[in-house]
């Protein structure tokens, strides 16, 4: 906002604050008030031809129609103050997502859909494809804004959660299919990873499918290639893959153990099988409902790539995955099993070429989107040469580390085909020859089984930039789901394991995940549920009666009031902030606990593990030992981004772990649970 505009607003009167806003996410309503969620800072992340994709780096939650909140704490009634106190907590949760750096938008192009889906939607040419807003991360909160119609159009935008990035690559390519003269050509590769909001969540709170067939940690990844000089060379190509939790009803309950017990619902139960069938039907409807425009056979299929082990802890899930595909009995749904840990033992990740050898013909048969023209220009629709008619659905236990490595290998293999498709004087290859494949990225030009071998060789210098782009995307998805960067990132970036540094980094990240999953992810799940509109007014009302009322008492009657009294004037504010919660916790231990929120907030309740005599199922202390554990949890870091935070987190975690083991406290009562998440209330009726 410029100076003249600020003066004009000030002259209008009743202006108490102003923000420079780059866009509006939407409106959320909590217990006390409504809030306008906005982006206040941004940075350029990527481009799709002329369209800029912005990364939100900072935002704000602006209260609507409220004032005098400072006096409210002193003069308001208990119920109102409780609602206000709860709102402050929930607003912090919402702004943590806004400020996370994982939200992206474009003011000129809809990045919540792939280029192919945008084309089918804008031209009304989809025959059977389902095109919806599952990847529009602000779909729920933007509804009140969208209801205003065209008046809100300049401000409201559709946002994705995940990753967007671009790199520029060059390749010395022939001037024609038969030409021998090589000329340098420049291309832009953009990667967009979109997180599905329908079953968004954290690692152990969201596993498998819900009963509508939505998979946890479902991410659509689109690799887009176009000429850097897109005004002259208007070809564009896009290749889509998806990742998502294993398609069955299953889960794990946090209990302080490093690898919690698997809970697997019986696939023969109608509700469970119905969920699996909905998932496979939905994959077909989204990605293989159309026949490609090019001549030739329709080879498109959904390829379910399972990277789980076929022995040990993961074996049950592997056998379950096989069963779901065989029971679906759909020729368009195929299954490929590749136990990465076994096949690449002793850090021999070159064996990933074995999987690529099995997959390459099917990947090419599934195709990629090919068109010419300007994307996002309704007046001049794209001239489409080919549709992508199949899809690789890749997953492992978390669908993070092994999955991202595999997706990056598939994308790297398809890149030369996309480059040729985006080059006007080179042939578009649609089907591979039947001769035995060569899987090396640097296949020799004479390899007749690789019709893009020359382009593949020319792209060799760009391999590192491409793998780094995919590794950055994998880190973003991993941070959203598990709280740390991806494991095996060194393999994704370099193609090989760095013996010491790679293993050391993975060890630190694994410990950090262990800590965050047990002591932070409950509140992170609350933030996701609030953002995506999965909470109800009843839940918020009940939470205001418990957590809100507790916080209201702390606001109204602090032990140490900053700037007041002898102690409040002597102690620095940061010390008061650390001591006050401990004093409040000790006092509240002596009071009767407030009634529990009866909203099904726990995720998966294990049978045979009753309440502890030290802490109840909601984490309230019932003994001095329980009080000590609760007090220690107050000082547990909410994030781990530095060596000091890591050290504090490990001390807190192992202290709690040891005390819980010595006094036989149920680990499920100690971990941080979501307060607003209703998950698998009927799980025990459905267990296998």
C-alpha positions as CSV (number, residue, x, y, z in Angstrom):
1,X,0.0,0.0,0.0
2,X,1.5,3.3,-1.0
3,X,1.7,6.5,1.2
4,X,-1.2,8.2,-0.6
5,X,-3.5,5.3,0.0
6,X,-2.5,5.1,3.6
7,X,-3.3,8.8,4.1
8,X,-6.7,8.4,2.3
9,X,-7.6,5.5,4.5
10,X,-6.6,7.4,7.7
11,X,-8.7,10.3,6.6
12,X,-11.7,8.0,6.4
13,X,-11.5,7.5,10.2
14,X,-11.8,4.3,12.3
15,X,-8.7,2.8,10.8
16,X,-6.7,1.1,13.6
17,X,-4.3,-0.9,11.5
18,X,-3.4,-1.6,7.9
19,X,-1.7,-4.5,6.0
20,X,-0.2,-4.8,2.6
21,X,-2.0,-7.9,1.3
22,X,-1.1,-9.9,-1.8
23,X,-4.2,-12.1,-1.6
24,X,-6.9,-13.6,0.5
25,X,-7.0,-17.2,1.5
26,X,-10.5,-17.1,3.0
27,X,-12.4,-16.7,6.2
28,X,-12.5,-19.0,9.3
29,X,-14.9,-18.8,12.2
30,X,-13.8,-19.9,15.7
31,X,-15.5,-19.8,19.1
32,X,-15.1,-16.0,19.6
33,X,-14.8,-14.3,16.2
34,X,-14.3,-14.6,12.5
35,X,-10.9,-14.0,10.9
36,X,-9.8,-13.1,7.4
37,X,-6.7,-15.1,6.5
38,X,-4.4,-13.2,4.1
39,X,-0.9,-13.4,2.5
40,X,1.3,-10.4,3.5
41,X,4.7,-11.5,2.0
42,X,5.6,-13.6,-1.0
43,X,8.5,-14.6,-3.2
44,X,8.8,-15.9,-6.7
45,X,9.0,-19.7,-6.7
46,X,8.4,-20.9,-10.3
47,X,6.9,-20.1,-13.7
48,X,4.7,-21.9,-16.2
49,X,5.4,-20.0,-19.4
50,X,4.4,-16.4,-18.6
51,X,2.5,-17.3,-15.4
52,X,4.3,-16.6,-12.1
53,X,3.9,-19.0,-9.1
54,X,4.4,-17.3,-5.8
55,X,5.4,-18.8,-2.5
56,X,3.7,-17.4,0.6
57,X,6.4,-16.5,3.1
58,X,4.2,-14.7,5.7
59,X,0.5,-14.1,6.4
60,X,-1.9,-12.9,9.0
61,X,-5.3,-13.6,10.6
62,X,-7.2,-10.4,10.8
63,X,-10.2,-10.4,13.2
64,X,-13.5,-9.3,11.7
65,X,-15.8,-7.1,13.7
66,X,-14.1,-7.4,17.1
67,X,-12.5,-4.7,19.3
68,X,-11.4,-4.0,22.8
69,X,-10.0,-7.5,23.5
70,X,-7.6,-6.1,26.1
71,X,-10.5,-4.9,28.3
72,X,-12.3,-8.1,27.6
73,X,-10.0,-10.2,29.8
74,X,-10.8,-7.9,32.7
75,X,-14.5,-7.3,32.3
76,X,-15.9,-10.1,30.1
77,X,-17.8,-13.0,31.5
78,X,-16.1,-16.3,31.9
79,X,-17.6,-18.0,28.8
80,X,-16.6,-15.1,26.5
81,X,-13.1,-14.9,27.9
82,X,-12.8,-18.7,27.5
83,X,-13.8,-18.4,23.8
84,X,-11.4,-15.5,23.3
85,X,-8.5,-17.5,24.9
86,X,-9.2,-20.5,22.7
87,X,-9.3,-18.3,19.6
88,X,-5.8,-17.1,20.3
89,X,-4.5,-20.6,20.4
90,X,-6.4,-21.6,17.2
91,X,-5.3,-18.5,15.3
92,X,-1.7,-19.4,16.2
93,X,-2.3,-22.8,14.6
94,X,-3.7,-21.3,11.4
95,X,-0.9,-18.8,11.1
96,X,1.7,-21.5,11.5
97,X,0.4,-23.0,8.2
98,X,0.4,-19.6,6.5
99,X,4.0,-18.9,7.6
100,X,5.2,-22.4,6.9
101,X,6.5,-21.6,3.4
102,X,4.5,-24.5,1.8
103,X,1.7,-22.5,0.3
104,X,1.8,-21.4,-3.3
105,X,-0.5,-19.5,-5.6
106,X,-0.7,-17.8,-9.0
107,X,-2.7,-14.7,-9.8
108,X,-3.0,-15.6,-13.5
109,X,-3.2,-19.4,-13.6
110,X,-5.0,-22.1,-11.7
111,X,-2.1,-24.2,-10.3
112,X,-4.5,-26.4,-8.2
113,X,-5.0,-28.6,-11.4
114,X,-2.6,-30.2,-13.8
115,X,-2.3,-28.6,-17.2
116,X,-4.2,-31.5,-18.7
117,X,-7.1,-31.1,-16.2
118,X,-7.2,-27.4,-16.8
119,X,-7.4,-28.0,-20.6
120,X,-10.2,-30.5,-20.3
121,X,-12.1,-28.3,-17.9
122,X,-11.7,-25.0,-19.8
123,X,-12.7,-26.6,-23.2
124,X,-15.4,-28.8,-21.7
125,X,-13.8,-31.8,-23.5
126,X,-13.6,-34.2,-20.6
127,X,-15.7,-37.3,-21.5
128,X,-15.5,-39.0,-18.2
129,X,-12.7,-37.4,-16.2
130,X,-13.5,-36.2,-12.7
131,X,-12.0,-32.7,-12.1
132,X,-12.6,-31.3,-8.7
133,X,-10.9,-29.1,-6.1
134,X,-9.2,-31.7,-3.9
135,X,-5.8,-30.0,-4.4
136,X,-7.2,-26.5,-3.7
137,X,-5.9,-26.3,-0.1
138,X,-8.1,-23.3,0.8
139,X,-11.3,-24.8,-0.7
140,X,-13.2,-24.7,2.6
141,X,-12.1,-21.3,4.0
142,X,-12.5,-19.6,0.6
143,X,-16.2,-20.5,0.2
144,X,-17.5,-17.3,1.9
145,X,-15.2,-15.3,-0.4
146,X,-16.2,-17.1,-3.6
147,X,-19.9,-16.6,-2.6
148,X,-19.4,-12.9,-3.2
149,X,-18.9,-13.5,-6.9
150,X,-16.9,-11.3,-9.2
151,X,-16.5,-8.6,-6.6
152,X,-14.0,-10.8,-4.7
153,X,-12.2,-12.1,-7.8
154,X,-9.2,-9.7,-7.7
155,X,-8.4,-10.7,-4.1
156,X,-9.3,-14.3,-3.6
157,X,-7.0,-17.0,-5.1
158,X,-6.7,-20.7,-5.1
159,X,-3.7,-22.0,-3.2
160,X,-1.8,-25.3,-3.1
161,X,0.1,-26.8,-0.2
162,X,3.3,-28.6,-1.1
163,X,6.0,-27.4,-3.4
164,X,6.7,-25.4,-6.6
165,X,10.0,-24.8,-8.2
166,X,11.6,-24.2,-11.6
167,X,15.1,-24.8,-13.1
168,X,16.5,-23.8,-16.5
169,X,18.3,-26.5,-18.5
170,X,20.2,-26.6,-21.8
171,X,20.8,-29.4,-24.3
172,X,22.7,-29.5,-27.6
173,X,20.1,-31.2,-29.8
174,X,19.9,-31.8,-33.6
175,X,18.0,-29.4,-35.7
176,X,15.8,-32.2,-37.0
177,X,15.2,-35.9,-36.4
178,X,17.8,-36.9,-39.0
179,X,20.1,-33.9,-38.6
180,X,23.7,-34.1,-37.4
181,X,24.2,-30.4,-36.6
182,X,23.8,-29.7,-32.9
183,X,22.5,-26.4,-31.6
184,X,22.0,-25.4,-27.9
185,X,18.4,-25.3,-26.7
186,X,17.1,-23.9,-23.5
187,X,14.2,-25.3,-21.5
188,X,12.5,-24.6,-18.2
189,X,11.4,-27.5,-16.0
190,X,8.8,-26.7,-13.4
191,X,7.8,-29.2,-10.7
192,X,4.5,-28.7,-8.8
193,X,3.6,-31.0,-5.9
194,X,0.0,-30.6,-4.7
195,X,-1.2,-32.0,-1.3
196,X,-4.8,-33.4,-1.3
197,X,-6.7,-31.6,1.5
198,X,-9.3,-34.4,1.9
199,X,-7.2,-36.5,4.2
200,X,-4.4,-34.2,5.2
201,X,-2.6,-34.8,8.4
202,X,0.5,-35.9,10.3
203,X,2.4,-39.2,10.0
204,X,0.7,-41.4,12.7
205,X,-2.6,-39.6,12.9
206,X,-3.4,-40.1,9.2
207,X,-2.7,-43.5,7.7
208,X,-4.3,-45.4,4.9
209,X,-7.8,-44.6,3.6
210,X,-10.8,-43.0,5.1
211,X,-14.2,-44.5,4.5
212,X,-14.7,-42.3,1.4
213,X,-11.6,-43.8,-0.3
214,X,-9.3,-40.8,0.3
215,X,-5.7,-41.6,1.0
216,X,-3.5,-40.0,3.6
217,X,-0.5,-38.0,2.3
218,X,-1.9,-38.0,-1.2
219,X,0.3,-35.7,-3.4
220,X,0.0,-35.1,-7.1
221,X,3.4,-34.3,-8.7
222,X,3.5,-32.6,-12.1
223,X,6.8,-32.2,-14.1
224,X,6.3,-29.5,-16.7
225,X,8.7,-28.8,-19.6
226,X,8.6,-25.9,-22.0
227,X,11.0,-23.8,-24.1
228,X,12.5,-21.0,-22.1
229,X,11.8,-18.8,-25.2
230,X,8.2,-19.8,-25.1
231,X,7.1,-16.9,-27.2
232,X,8.8,-18.4,-30.2
233,X,8.6,-22.2,-29.4
234,X,5.2,-22.8,-27.8
235,X,5.4,-26.5,-27.2
236,X,4.7,-27.7,-23.6
237,X,4.7,-31.1,-22.0
238,X,3.6,-32.4,-18.5
239,X,4.1,-35.7,-16.7
240,X,2.0,-36.5,-13.7
241,X,2.5,-39.1,-10.9
242,X,0.9,-39.5,-7.5
243,X,1.9,-40.7,-4.1
244,X,-0.3,-41.7,-1.2
245,X,-0.6,-44.0,1.8
246,X,-1.3,-47.7,1.1
247,X,-4.9,-48.0,-0.1
248,X,-6.5,-49.9,2.7
249,X,-8.0,-49.0,6.1
250,X,-5.1,-49.2,8.5
251,X,-3.3,-47.2,11.1
252,X,-0.8,-47.0,14.0
253,X,-1.5,-45.6,17.5
254,X,1.3,-43.5,19.0
255,X,2.4,-44.9,22.4
256,X,6.0,-43.8,22.7
257,X,7.3,-46.9,20.9
258,X,9.6,-46.3,17.9
259,X,7.4,-48.4,15.6
260,X,3.8,-48.6,16.9
261,X,1.7,-51.6,16.4
262,X,-0.1,-52.0,13.0
263,X,-3.9,-51.9,13.1
264,X,-5.4,-53.3,9.9
265,X,-9.1,-53.4,9.2
266,X,-10.6,-56.6,7.8
267,X,-10.9,-56.1,4.0
268,X,-13.9,-58.5,3.9
269,X,-16.0,-56.0,5.9
270,X,-18.3,-54.2,3.5
271,X,-17.4,-50.7,4.9
272,X,-13.6,-51.4,4.5
273,X,-13.8,-53.0,1.0
274,X,-16.1,-50.2,-0.1
275,X,-13.4,-47.7,0.9
276,X,-10.8,-49.5,-1.2
277,X,-13.1,-49.8,-4.2
278,X,-13.9,-46.1,-4.0
279,X,-10.2,-45.3,-4.1
280,X,-9.4,-47.4,-7.2
281,X,-12.6,-46.1,-9.0
282,X,-11.5,-42.6,-8.2
283,X,-8.0,-43.1,-9.6
284,X,-9.5,-44.4,-12.8
285,X,-11.9,-41.5,-13.0
286,X,-9.2,-38.9,-12.4
287,X,-6.4,-40.1,-14.5
288,X,-7.3,-42.8,-17.1
289,X,-10.9,-41.9,-18.2
290,X,-9.8,-40.3,-21.5
291,X,-8.3,-41.9,-24.6
292,X,-5.2,-40.1,-25.9
293,X,-5.4,-38.0,-29.0
294,X,-2.5,-39.8,-30.7
295,X,-2.9,-42.7,-33.0
296,X,-2.2,-46.2,-31.6
297,X,-3.3,-48.5,-28.9
298,X,-4.7,-47.3,-25.5
299,X,-2.0,-48.4,-23.1
300,X,-2.9,-46.2,-20.2
301,X,-3.2,-47.9,-16.8
302,X,-2.9,-47.1,-13.1
303,X,0.4,-48.8,-11.9
304,X,0.4,-49.3,-8.2
305,X,4.1,-49.3,-7.2
306,X,4.6,-50.9,-3.8
307,X,8.0,-50.2,-2.2
308,X,7.4,-51.9,1.1
309,X,9.4,-54.9,2.4
310,X,8.0,-58.3,1.7
311,X,9.2,-59.7,5.0
312,X,9.3,-58.5,8.6
313,X,7.2,-55.6,10.0
314,X,5.9,-54.4,6.6
315,X,5.0,-57.9,5.2
316,X,1.4,-57.7,6.4
317,X,0.9,-54.5,4.5
318,X,2.5,-55.8,1.4
319,X,0.2,-58.9,1.4
320,X,-2.7,-56.6,2.0
321,X,-1.8,-54.4,-1.0
322,X,-1.6,-57.4,-3.2
323,X,-5.0,-58.5,-2.0
324,X,-6.7,-55.2,-2.7
325,X,-5.4,-55.1,-6.3
326,X,-6.2,-58.8,-7.1
327,X,-9.7,-58.4,-5.5
328,X,-10.4,-55.3,-7.6
329,X,-9.8,-57.5,-10.7
330,X,-9.6,-54.5,-12.9
331,X,-7.3,-54.8,-16.0
332,X,-6.6,-51.1,-15.8
333,X,-5.3,-51.4,-12.2
334,X,-1.9,-53.1,-12.2
335,X,0.5,-53.9,-9.4
336,X,4.3,-53.7,-9.2
337,X,6.2,-54.8,-6.1
338,X,9.8,-53.7,-5.4
339,X,11.0,-54.0,-1.8
340,X,13.6,-51.2,-1.8
341,X,15.3,-52.1,1.5
342,X,16.0,-55.7,0.3
343,X,16.8,-54.9,-3.3
344,X,19.1,-52.0,-2.4
345,X,20.7,-53.5,0.7
346,X,24.3,-52.5,1.6
347,X,23.5,-49.0,0.1
348,X,23.5,-50.4,-3.4
349,X,20.9,-48.0,-4.8
350,X,22.0,-48.6,-8.4
351,X,19.6,-51.5,-8.1
352,X,16.8,-49.1,-8.5
353,X,17.5,-49.5,-12.2
354,X,15.9,-53.0,-11.9
355,X,12.6,-51.3,-11.0
356,X,13.0,-48.8,-13.9
357,X,13.6,-51.7,-16.3
358,X,10.3,-53.2,-15.3
359,X,8.4,-50.0,-15.5
360,X,9.9,-48.0,-18.5
361,X,7.6,-49.5,-21.2
362,X,4.5,-48.9,-19.1
363,X,5.5,-45.4,-18.2
364,X,5.9,-44.6,-21.8
365,X,2.7,-46.3,-22.6
366,X,0.9,-44.2,-20.0
367,X,2.2,-41.1,-21.8
368,X,2.5,-37.5,-21.0
369,X,0.5,-34.4,-21.9
370,X,1.8,-32.7,-25.1
371,X,0.4,-29.4,-26.5
372,X,1.3,-26.2,-28.3
373,X,0.2,-22.7,-27.3
374,X,-0.1,-20.6,-24.3
375,X,-1.5,-22.2,-21.1
376,X,-4.3,-20.4,-19.3
377,X,-5.4,-18.4,-22.3
378,X,-9.2,-19.1,-22.8
379,X,-9.4,-17.1,-26.0
380,X,-6.8,-19.4,-27.7
381,X,-7.0,-22.9,-26.3
382,X,-4.0,-25.2,-26.4
383,X,-3.5,-27.3,-29.6
384,X,-3.3,-30.8,-27.9
385,X,-1.2,-33.5,-29.5
386,X,-1.5,-36.1,-26.7
387,X,-3.1,-36.8,-23.4
388,X,-1.6,-38.7,-20.5
389,X,-3.8,-41.7,-20.1
390,X,-2.1,-43.6,-17.3
391,X,-0.5,-43.0,-14.0
392,X,2.1,-44.4,-11.5
393,X,0.8,-44.5,-8.0
394,X,3.8,-44.9,-5.7
395,X,3.9,-45.6,-2.0
396,X,5.8,-47.1,0.9
397,X,5.1,-47.0,4.6
398,X,5.1,-43.2,4.9
399,X,5.1,-42.5,1.2
400,X,8.0,-40.2,1.8
401,X,11.6,-41.3,1.4
402,X,11.6,-44.4,-0.8
403,X,8.6,-43.0,-2.6
404,X,10.3,-39.7,-3.5
405,X,13.5,-41.4,-4.7
406,X,11.4,-43.6,-7.0
407,X,9.3,-40.8,-8.3
408,X,12.4,-38.8,-9.1
409,X,13.8,-41.7,-11.1
410,X,10.6,-42.1,-13.1
411,X,10.5,-38.4,-13.8
412,X,14.2,-38.3,-14.8
413,X,13.6,-41.1,-17.3
414,X,10.6,-39.4,-18.9
415,X,12.3,-36.0,-19.2
416,X,13.9,-36.6,-22.6
417,X,10.5,-37.6,-24.0
418,X,9.1,-34.4,-22.7
419,X,11.9,-32.3,-24.1
420,X,11.4,-33.8,-27.5
421,X,7.7,-33.2,-27.2
422,X,8.3,-29.5,-26.5
423,X,10.7,-29.2,-29.5
424,X,8.8,-28.4,-32.7
425,X,11.2,-30.0,-35.1
426,X,11.8,-33.3,-33.2
427,X,9.5,-36.3,-33.3
428,X,7.1,-37.0,-30.4
429,X,7.7,-40.6,-29.3
430,X,4.6,-42.5,-28.1
431,X,5.5,-46.2,-27.9
432,X,8.8,-47.9,-27.2
433,X,10.3,-50.6,-29.4
434,X,10.1,-54.2,-28.0
435,X,13.8,-54.7,-27.9
436,X,15.4,-55.2,-24.4
437,X,15.7,-51.9,-22.5
438,X,18.8,-50.1,-21.3
439,X,18.0,-48.2,-18.1
440,X,21.0,-45.9,-17.7
441,X,20.1,-42.3,-17.9
442,X,23.2,-41.9,-20.2
443,X,22.1,-44.5,-22.7
444,X,24.4,-44.5,-25.8
445,X,23.0,-42.8,-28.9
446,X,23.2,-46.1,-30.8
447,X,20.7,-47.8,-28.4
448,X,17.8,-48.6,-30.6
449,X,15.6,-49.5,-27.6
450,X,15.7,-45.9,-26.5
451,X,14.3,-43.6,-29.2
452,X,15.3,-40.5,-27.2
453,X,18.8,-41.7,-26.5
454,X,20.4,-38.7,-28.1
455,X,18.3,-36.3,-26.1
456,X,19.0,-38.3,-23.0
457,X,22.7,-38.0,-23.5
458,X,22.4,-34.2,-24.2
459,X,20.6,-33.8,-20.9
460,X,23.3,-35.4,-18.8
461,X,24.7,-32.1,-17.5
462,X,21.3,-31.2,-16.2
463,X,20.8,-34.3,-14.1
464,X,22.0,-32.8,-10.9
465,X,19.7,-29.8,-11.2
466,X,16.7,-32.0,-11.8
467,X,17.4,-34.4,-9.0
468,X,17.9,-31.4,-6.6
469,X,14.5,-30.1,-7.7
470,X,12.9,-33.4,-6.8
471,X,14.8,-33.6,-3.6
472,X,13.5,-30.2,-2.6
473,X,10.0,-31.3,-3.3
474,X,10.5,-34.4,-1.3
475,X,11.8,-32.4,1.7
476,X,8.7,-30.2,1.5
477,X,6.2,-33.1,1.5
478,X,8.2,-34.8,4.3
479,X,8.2,-31.7,6.5
480,X,4.4,-31.4,6.1
481,X,3.7,-35.1,7.0
482,X,6.6,-36.2,9.3
483,X,8.1,-32.9,10.5
484,X,11.6,-33.4,9.0
485,X,13.3,-33.4,5.7
486,X,13.2,-36.6,3.6
487,X,15.5,-39.5,4.4
488,X,17.7,-40.8,1.6
489,X,17.9,-37.3,0.2
490,X,21.5,-37.8,-0.7
491,X,20.5,-40.8,-3.0
492,X,17.8,-38.7,-4.6
493,X,20.3,-35.8,-5.2
494,X,23.4,-37.7,-6.3
495,X,22.2,-41.2,-7.2
496,X,24.4,-42.9,-4.5
497,X,24.6,-43.2,-0.7
498,X,27.1,-40.9,1.1
499,X,28.4,-43.4,3.6
500,X,28.9,-41.2,6.6
501,X,27.0,-37.9,6.0
502,X,23.9,-39.5,4.5
503,X,23.6,-42.1,7.2
504,X,24.3,-39.5,9.9
505,X,21.7,-37.0,8.6
506,X,19.1,-39.8,8.3
507,X,19.8,-40.9,11.9
508,X,19.2,-37.3,13.2
509,X,16.1,-36.9,11.1
510,X,14.7,-40.3,12.3
511,X,15.2,-39.3,16.0
512,X,13.6,-35.9,15.3
513,X,10.6,-37.5,13.7
514,X,10.3,-39.9,16.7
515,X,10.2,-36.8,19.0
516,X,7.9,-34.6,16.9
517,X,5.4,-37.4,16.1
518,X,5.0,-38.1,19.9
519,X,5.0,-34.6,21.3
520,X,4.1,-32.1,18.6
521,X,2.0,-33.7,15.9
522,X,-1.3,-33.5,17.9
523,X,-1.4,-29.7,17.6
524,X,-0.1,-29.8,14.0
525,X,-3.1,-32.1,13.2
526,X,-5.4,-29.6,14.8
527,X,-4.0,-26.9,12.5
528,X,-4.6,-29.0,9.4
529,X,-8.2,-29.8,10.5
530,X,-8.9,-26.1,11.2
531,X,-7.5,-25.0,7.9
532,X,-9.4,-27.6,5.8
533,X,-12.7,-27.1,7.5
534,X,-13.0,-30.5,9.2
535,X,-13.9,-29.1,12.6
536,X,-17.4,-28.4,13.8
537,X,-18.9,-25.6,15.9
538,X,-19.8,-28.3,18.5
539,X,-16.2,-29.3,18.8
540,X,-15.0,-25.7,19.2
541,X,-17.7,-25.0,21.8
542,X,-16.7,-28.0,23.9
543,X,-13.0,-27.1,23.5
544,X,-13.8,-23.6,24.8
545,X,-15.4,-25.1,27.9
546,X,-12.2,-27.1,28.7
547,X,-8.9,-25.8,27.2
548,X,-10.4,-22.3,26.7
549,X,-11.6,-22.1,30.3
550,X,-8.3,-23.2,31.5
551,X,-6.4,-20.6,29.5
552,X,-8.9,-17.9,30.5
553,X,-8.0,-18.6,34.2
554,X,-4.4,-18.3,33.4
555,X,-5.0,-15.0,31.6
556,X,-7.1,-13.5,34.4
557,X,-5.1,-14.8,37.4
558,X,-1.4,-15.1,36.5
559,X,1.0,-16.0,39.3
560,X,3.5,-13.5,38.0
561,X,2.0,-10.5,36.3
562,X,4.5,-8.8,34.0
563,X,5.3,-5.3,35.1
564,X,3.2,-5.6,38.3
565,X,4.2,-6.5,41.8
566,X,7.7,-6.9,43.1
567,X,8.4,-10.2,41.3
568,X,6.8,-9.0,38.1
569,X,8.9,-5.9,38.0
570,X,12.2,-7.7,38.8
571,X,12.0,-10.7,36.5
572,X,12.6,-10.3,32.8
573,X,9.6,-11.1,30.6
574,X,11.2,-14.2,29.0
575,X,11.7,-15.8,32.4
576,X,8.1,-15.1,33.4
577,X,7.0,-16.7,30.2
578,X,8.9,-19.9,31.1
579,X,8.0,-20.1,34.8
580,X,4.3,-19.1,34.6
581,X,3.1,-22.3,32.8
582,X,4.9,-24.5,35.4
583,X,3.2,-22.6,38.3
584,X,-0.2,-22.8,36.6
585,X,0.2,-26.6,35.9
586,X,1.1,-27.2,39.6
587,X,-2.0,-25.3,40.7
588,X,-4.3,-27.0,38.3
589,X,-3.1,-30.4,39.4
590,X,-4.7,-29.6,42.8
591,X,-8.0,-28.7,41.2
592,X,-10.6,-31.1,39.9
593,X,-10.0,-31.8,36.2
594,X,-12.6,-30.2,33.8
595,X,-14.9,-32.6,32.0
596,X,-13.3,-34.4,29.0
597,X,-14.3,-33.4,25.5
598,X,-16.5,-36.2,24.2
599,X,-15.8,-35.7,20.5
600,X,-13.8,-38.8,19.6
601,X,-10.6,-36.9,19.6
602,X,-8.2,-39.9,19.9
603,X,-7.2,-41.5,16.7
604,X,-7.1,-45.2,17.2
605,X,-7.9,-46.6,20.6
606,X,-6.1,-49.9,21.3
607,X,-7.9,-52.5,23.3
608,X,-6.4,-54.0,26.4
609,X,-4.6,-50.9,27.5
610,X,-6.5,-49.2,30.2
611,X,-5.9,-45.8,31.9
612,X,-2.8,-45.2,33.9
613,X,-2.8,-44.3,37.6
614,X,-0.5,-41.4,36.9
615,X,-2.1,-39.9,33.8
616,X,-5.6,-40.3,32.4
617,X,-6.4,-40.9,28.7
618,X,-6.6,-37.2,28.0
619,X,-3.1,-36.6,29.5
620,X,-4.2,-35.0,32.7
621,X,-1.9,-35.8,35.7
622,X,-3.4,-37.9,38.5
623,X,-0.3,-38.2,40.6
624,X,2.9,-36.3,41.3
625,X,4.7,-38.4,38.8
626,X,2.1,-37.5,36.2
627,X,2.5,-33.8,37.2
628,X,6.2,-34.0,36.6
629,X,5.7,-35.5,33.2
630,X,3.2,-32.8,32.3
631,X,5.5,-30.1,33.5
632,X,8.4,-31.4,31.4
633,X,6.2,-31.5,28.3
634,X,5.6,-27.8,28.7
635,X,9.2,-27.2,27.8
636,X,9.3,-29.5,24.8
637,X,10.2,-27.6,21.7
638,X,7.4,-27.2,19.2
639,X,9.9,-27.5,16.3
640,X,13.5,-28.6,15.8
641,X,15.4,-26.4,13.5
642,X,18.7,-26.0,15.3
643,X,21.3,-28.1,17.2
644,X,20.2,-26.5,20.5
645,X,16.5,-27.3,19.9
646,X,17.5,-30.9,18.9
647,X,19.5,-31.3,22.1
648,X,16.6,-30.0,24.3
649,X,14.1,-32.1,22.4
650,X,16.2,-35.3,23.0
651,X,16.7,-34.6,26.7
652,X,12.9,-34.0,27.2
653,X,12.0,-37.0,25.1
654,X,14.3,-39.5,26.8
655,X,13.5,-38.2,30.2
656,X,9.8,-38.8,29.6
657,X,10.4,-42.2,28.0
658,X,12.4,-43.4,31.0
659,X,9.9,-42.1,33.6
660,X,7.0,-43.6,31.6
661,X,8.8,-47.0,31.5
662,X,9.8,-47.0,35.2
663,X,6.3,-46.1,36.4
664,X,4.5,-48.2,33.8
665,X,2.6,-45.2,32.4
666,X,0.5,-46.0,29.3
667,X,2.4,-44.3,26.5
668,X,-0.8,-43.4,24.7
669,X,-1.7,-41.1,27.7
670,X,1.6,-39.3,27.4
671,X,1.8,-38.4,23.7
672,X,0.4,-35.2,22.2
673,X,-3.0,-36.1,20.8
674,X,-5.1,-34.0,18.4
675,X,-8.0,-32.3,20.1
676,X,-10.2,-31.9,17.0
677,X,-9.6,-35.0,15.0
678,X,-12.2,-37.7,14.7
679,X,-10.5,-40.7,13.2
680,X,-11.7,-44.3,12.9
681,X,-14.2,-44.4,15.7
682,X,-15.3,-47.8,14.6
683,X,-11.8,-49.2,14.0
684,X,-12.1,-52.1,16.5
685,X,-15.2,-53.4,14.9
686,X,-13.3,-53.7,11.7
687,X,-9.9,-55.1,12.8
688,X,-8.6,-58.1,10.8
